[in-house]
Amino acid sequence: MNKLSHSQQALILLPILVIIASAIYIFRLTANSHFHNDGELPKIQGFVLKEAQQLTNIQLTDHQGMPVNRDYFLGKWQFISYGYTQCPDICPTTLFTLTQLADLLSARHENLETQFVFYTIDPYRDSQKILAQYIHYFSERFVAVRANNSADAQSFQKSLGIKVEITRGYINDTEKSISKNEHVLTATKNDLFYQVSHGLAIFLINPDAELQAVFLPETTELGMKFFTPNMLYHDYLKVINYYRQGS
């Protein structure tokens, strides 16, 4: 058998080397493109989810008595804040900040379908009627929603990562007791106190009914937590741009 010359071997290997080099080049382009579109999460006051999380098993009711399920969140961006109507400071302050954000979006003519939703973590005391009165104090365009039972409350709160603790205490003739539960929806008539504790965050749902981002508050030197409309506005636009790149 005749041995191939060095030049012949080189000619045979050349196409193979070209294929390998082309494959490496395409891989690098694809990797860089993927990183640019999907890897670079925008920096916001909070965090953006690289893979948005679907909202599932949503069964709520709004302040007009209409059912709210996953389809309700399709087609527009939704800001979801949470709290309870008897909250003395954090909840109304956050809602007022969101009204300022809504005004900012309107004033700057942003062509964005945006809705603002307030979820009560205390549906035992926050009836549909109370929620309607409460949310209209801030804006006629805002929506308030509540769970009708403990299972629906737990499902919705778990989907967003809402942490709630309700502590109630009562005294009778023979004993003093305190009951604590993360999702208390009932209380006895002889309650002496009823305390609600919860975190502070604002959730952003994309038009596909997915949790896309979580906004966290700023904290002062004294430990006070708050949001500002300008911060939310600019971070909101960053998240939208990130979402559109992925689309």
N, C-alpha and C positions, 0 to 999 in steps of 0.2 A: 504494500500500500504506500502510495506517495504521501509524503508529509507535506502539510500546507506550509507555505512560506510565511514569514512574519507579516508581510503586507496582506496576504490573503486572510490570515487570521484577524488582522485589524479590520478588514472590510466586513467580515462576518460579525465581529463584535460591535462594530459601530452602530448598526440599527438597534441592537439590544441596549446599548448605553444611552442612545437617544430616547428610547422608550422609557427607560428608568428615570432619566433626567426630567423628561416631560411629566411623568407621573409625580415626581417629587415637587416639581414646580406647581402643578395643578393642586396638589395636596396643600401646599403652603398658601396658595391663593384662597382656597376654600376655607382653610383654618383661619386665616386672617379675616376673611369676610364674615365668618361665623362669629369670631370674637368681637368684631366691630358692632354687629347687629344684636347679638344675644349675650355677649359677655360683659360689656361695659355698662354696668348699672349706673344710672344717674345718682349723684349725691344729693340727698334731700335731708330735711329734718325728720328722720325716721328711716325707713328702708323700703326699697322696691323689690318685689318678688321676681326672681329670674324666670320662674315658671308660675304663672298666675294660678291660683287655686279656685276650682269650681265651687260655687255655692250649691249645696245639695240639701234635700229634705227641709226646705223652707216652708213653714206654715205659720203665717202671722196674719194680723188684721190691722188695717190702718185706722186713723182717727175718724174716718167716715163710715167705718163698718165694712169696708171692702176687703176681700181676701188678698193676701200678699204672698206670692210664691216665687220660685226662681224666675219664671217668665216675666215677673214684674220688673226685674232688674236688667232685662235685656234692652239693648238699643240706645242707651245713654250712659254717661258717667254718673256715678252716685257717690256722694259723700255720706257716710254713716257715722253719726256720733251717738253716744249712749249715756244714759243717766236716769234720773227720776225727777218728777215734777216738784217734789218737796226738797230737792237739793238746794242748799242755801247760797252757793257761790259758783263752784266749778262748772256745773251743768249750764246754768243760764249764761255765764260768761262765754263758754265755748259756743253756744248757740248764737249769741250776739256777734261773736267773731265771724261765724259762718254767714250771717246776714251781711256783714261788711264784705266778705269775699264774694258773695252773690252780687252785690252792688258793683264791686270791682269788675267782675266779668261782664256785667251789663254795660258799664261805662266805657270799657275798652273794646266793646263790640266784638268780643270773642265769639266766633261762630261755633259754640260748643253746647251740646245738649247735656245740661248738668242738672241733677236733682239733689236735694238735701233731705236726708232722712234722719229722724231722731228715734232711737229704739229705747223704750223704757225697760229697765232691769227690775222694776217693781210693779208688775202688772196687777198685783192684788189691790194696791191702792190707786194705781193710775188706770182708771176706767177709760173707756172710749170717750165719754163726755169730757172728762178732765183733760185728757190728751188733746182734744179738739180745742178747748179753751186755751190750753197752755201753748201749743205750737202756733196758734194764730196770733198770740201776743208778739211773737218774733217775726213771722212772715206768713202771709196767706199762701205763699207758694211752697212752703215747707210741708213735709209729711211726717207724721208720728205713727209708729207701729208698736204693737204689743203682741205677746204670746198669750194664747188662751189656756195653756196648761203647762205643767212643768216639763214634760217631754219636748214640746215644741221650743220652749225657752232654752233648754239644754242643747238641743240640736243647733239652733241658730248661734248661740253664744260660743259653742265649740267650733263652728265653722269659721268664726272670726278671731277666736282666741280671747274672748271677753271673760275677765275674771270678776266674779261677784260674790260678796258675802253679806248675807242679811242676818242680823242678830236681833232676836226678840226675847224679852223677859217678862215674866208675870209672877205674881205672888197670890197664893190662896191661904186659907186658914192654917194649913198644916205644913206647907213646904214652900220654899222659894226655888225656882228653877229658871235656867236660861237655856234656850235651844239655839243652836247655830246650824245653818245649812247654806250651801252655796246657791241654792235655787229654791228659796222658800216662796211659795205662792199662796199660802194660807196662814191665817193668824187667828188666835182666839180673841174674844171680845174683851177679856180682862187684861190685855197687854198693857204694861206700864211704860214700856219703851220699845222702840222699833228703829234699829240702826242699820243703815245701808252703807257698805264700803265697796268701792270699785276703783279700777285704774282709770287712766286718762289717755285716750288715743282716738284718732279719727281714721276711719277706714275708707279707702277709695276702691270702688268697684268699677271695672271696665265695662264697655258695652256688651261683652260676651257673658256677663253675669259671673265674673271671676274677681276674686280679691287680687288687686294689682299692687297696692301699696298701703303702707301704714304710716301715718304722720304722728310723730311724737312731740310733746310740748317742750318748749324752752324752760329752763329752770333758773330762777334768780338766786342770788347769793343767800337769800333767806329761805330758800327751798320752795318758793312759790312757783307753780307750773302754769304755763299759759301758751296760747297760740297767738300769732299775729296774722291778719289777713294778707299782708304783703308776702310773708314767708309761704303761706299756703298757696297763694296765687302763683308765685314763681316755681314752686315745687310741683304744683299741679301741671303746669306747662311742660316741665321736664319729663314727667311721667307719661304724658300724652305723646310727646315726641318719641320716647322709647317704645311705646306701644305701637305707634305707626311704623317705626323702622322694622319691628318684628312682623307686622302685617304685610 
